């Protein structure tokens, strides 16, 4: 358990394996425990940031799709008309 300010947060950690260039692996192995913890924290932040960006992109896509659907409905497109258009063999 780690303390972050006045709030106590239990962080479950799990080990993963990643491939890095040999010199990076050697530098990591030769690093102090504190340096390794800093490196691990930076990697975690980078991966979390990537996950957040993806989630934001998905949310924006859904918002855009909802807006397109709303505009299409305002212009008279119904599910039946859309189905007819999609099933049109011509």
HELIX and SHEET records of a PDB file:
HELIX    1   1 UNK A   22  UNK A   30  1                                   9    
HELIX    2   2 UNK A   33  UNK A   74  1                                  42    
HELIX    3   3 UNK A   79  UNK A   87  1                                   9    
SHEET    1   A 2 UNK A   2  UNK A   4  0                                        
SHEET    2   A 2 UNK A   7  UNK A   9 -1                                        
END                                                                             
